[in-house]
Amino acid sequence: MTLEIKTTSLKPRRHTFANVARRLGADKPASRYDEAMFDLQATDIFHYRPTWEPQYELFDARRTAIKMADFYALRDPRQYYYGTYTIARSRMMESTEKNFSFVEKRSQMASIDPAWAQKIQDYLIPLRHFEWGANMNNSQITDVGFGTAITQATMYATMDRLGIAQLISRVGLMMDGGSGESLNEAKLAWLNGPMWQPMRHMVEDSLVVPDWFELFVAQNLVFDAMVYPLVYSEFDSVGQAHGAAPLSMLCDFMADWFDETSRWVNAVISTAAKESEENRVLLSGWYKSWAERAVAAVTPIAKHVLEDEGEAAVERARLTLENRAKVLSLTV
């Protein structure tokens, strides 16, 4: 007796969801990011208008002056959806936790020159309040932004900024022996310290910006591009001569995060700028006004930390941001 086994191939009638197939232009296999992002936001059949802004629908493209034929063109090049985002951050935090454990077990923070340790207290720990502002701003964009392509990514940025604020707080607690005194001092510096008031003024003004895309430009392009290179590169490099190498390990997450997130910010702004001349003019105007504020905000801090070299460091950060904006098709 012979047993013959035959196989039959089944050809799928379609490879992905219809809405994804329409957007990609053909019925072809889509990435999980595409299927988890496209058209997730409702566009009609809303139950009510917001009572606080009855001129808008719950999700309304008119909440920004930027016009897009399709807001889902503002894709995230990292292709983060919940699964990939949490996996990526878990890996980054595993490395960060090892760094904290290494520094803490060996009491390496005690090797930092006391004068420089005071400067770290002065310039780093109050930034937890800057990160809180960034958390609030990205949360606002998530709330009123249009299209899951942007609001999904800004929600992840919201949580990232909360995590960074917590890391800064942990650095402070490590420095003060867990007493929390460093956090109290940082709060007073943020509220009353002369060198922090331009920064605080800028952050608080950003909290009430009505146009969510302007807020995206202000926070995720301009503010971060002036603060992160100064704090986690310029200040960090000078700190090496004062025994601050352990701080570099503790802040490695922030440096890596900024490089990764910049790819997403660049993609969003470049896509919007290339959509139309009107968009490019709007984005350029927002960039110019907030860049001026950001330079003025970081200058007193840089002067305090780097003294005579402070203005030169700020100028380097400004030129880097300016060149970046040019690449993104903005007029600077």
Secondary structure, DSSP 8 states (H G I E B T S, - for coil): ------------S-SS-HHHHHHHTSS----HHHHHHTT-S--S--S---TT-TTS-SS-GGGSS---S-GGGS--TT---HHHHHHHHHHHHHHHHHHHHHHHHTTGGGGS-HHHHHHHHHHTTTHHHHHHHHHHHHHHHHHH-SSHHHHHHHHHHHHHHHHHHHHHHHHHHHHTTTSSHHHHHHHHHHHH-GGGHHHHHHHHHHTT-S-HHHHHIIIIIIIHHHHHHIIIIIHHHHHGGGT-HHHHHHTHHHHHHHHHHHHHHHHHHHHHHHH-HHHHHHHHHHHHHHHHHHHHHHHHHHHHHHGGGHHHHHHHHHHHHHHHHHHTT---
